[in-house]
Amino acid sequence: MTATKKGKRRKPPLGIVTRPGSSLRNKTGPWGILSPVFDREKCTGCNTCEVICPEGCIRHLEKKQYEADMEFCKGCAVCAEACPADAITMEEKRL
């Protein structure tokens, strides 16, 4: 919320993230055109992708297996760039 001249607070416009972690309330997945594809054979299970994801939408399922929640993933490719094993590629989202 932001302050106005009279000291009252007003809500920011929809879609604006004002606090860390609050983006999980907004389904931002449709914004992007790319999605991460995880290669289980290359993955070392280091968990870097889950930790570095700015949307917090990558989940560890089991040993060396991750998935992105596509309702929140914008396809920014931060996970793919950070993966030390080069186990994540970015592909066009399928409609």
PALUM-239862 format. One record per residue: z, x, y of N, C-alpha, C, O in turn. Coordinates in steps of 0.05 Angstrom, whole numbers, plus 5000, padded with zeros to 4 digits. Each point is the difference from the previous one (the first is absolute). Layout:
REM residues N
ZXYZXYZXYZXY
...
***
This chain:
REM residues 95
500050174976500049835024500050185025501050224999
497949675022499950155025501549855021500149755000
500950395019501549885022498149915022498050125005
502749665008498549905023501550065025502250114999
496849815025501350065025502749865002501950115011
498449654978502549855002502050084978502149884998
497250324986501950104979499749854974501350074980
497049725019499649864975498150164982498450155010
501949814965498250144981497949824990500549764996
497150355000497849844989498950144976500250254998
498749604984498850124976497450135006498449905017
501050334970497350125004497949844987500649834982
496850205025497949854987499950064971500850224991
498249594993499850044971498250244994498150065013
502750084966498450234990500950265012499150214991
502749795029500950255011502650084986501949844997
498150404993502450114986501750145021499250205012
503249694992501850125020502350174989501150165015
499549814959502150154988499050124974498549874986
502450375006499250114975500849824977502249885000
496050094980500649834977499449715004500049854980
499550065045499549725004497249924994499349764999
498950434995497249944994499849854973498049874995
504050154988499949864975500249705003499549854981
501150065043499949715005497249905007499549765000
498750435006497249935007498150094978500050244994
498549584995498050084980497750135014498249865010
501750414989498050155015497750094982498250135010
501849814965497950084981497249935009498250174997
501449595013497249935007498950165023497649985006
503950185008499150155023498150224991498250075016
502250054961498550234992497649944982499749784990
498650425005497749974983500250184975498449984982
503650205018500450184977502649944985501949895011
498150184963502449974985500450254982498050124991
504549965004500450234983499649944970500849794991
498150404995499649984971501550244989499450235007
502549724975501750214989499050094973499449834982
500350435014499150124975502450104985501250205007
499549654972502450074985499850264986502050144995
495649944998499650264986500650245018501150204991
498249785034500450215019502950005012501050215008
500249554992502649975013502250174987500150024975
501550115041502250164990502749855002502150104991
497949665022502449855003501950105021502449964999
496550185021501650135021501249805020501950065014
497049694987501049795017499350045030501049845017
497350354989499350055028498749755012500649935023
497649944963498549775011501949775007499749885021
502350074963501949785005501750075025500649825016
500250434986501750085023498550015026501149925021
496450174979498650045025498549765010499249995023
500549804961498549765008501449885025502349924999
496250065023501249895025500749704998501649905015
497149964967500649714996502149954978501049784997
499650434988502049964978499049824979501649854987
495850155008498949804981499250134973498949864983
501650395013499450134974502549994983502250085008
497549824967502349974982499550174975497850024990
504450105000499950154975500549804977502149875000
496050114982500249814978501350124976501949894989
497150345002501150154977499050285003498750075020
502050104961499350285001497150045008498149914986
501550235037497350075010498249765004497650024998
503649755009498449765006501049875025502349925002
496050065018500649885026498049785006497850004989
502949825029498249805010500749945029502350035008
495749885007500449925027499949695002498349884987
503550015028500049715005497849955020500350065024
497549824968497749975018500449785021498249975017
503949894982500649815022501050155024499949895023
501050364973501150165022498550265006500250115022
498349994958498650255003497649965018498349834996
501650345025497849995020497850204993497950015014
502550144966497950204992499950245018497850105005
504449985006500150235019499450274987499350195014
501049834960499450244984502150225004499550234992
502849725020502150205003500950094972500450244995
499849574986500950074973498050194987500850194987
496649755016497950174987500050285012499650194986
500749835040500050265013502550164993499850254998
502449624997502550144994500450074970501650174994
496849714989500450044971499350294992497750085003
504350074988499550284993498250034975498850214996
501149584987498450024976497249885003498449994981
501049915043497449885006499549764980497849974990
504349885005499949784980499449735013500149804986
499550195040499449755014497450025014499550185016
498749634979497549985015500049735014501349814992
497250185030499849765015497349874995497950135002
502149614991497649864994499949755017502149905009
495549994995499749755015501449784986499949984975
501549855040501449774988497949814989497949965011
502849924967498349804987501049735010502349944998
495849905011500749735009500049804979500649765004
***
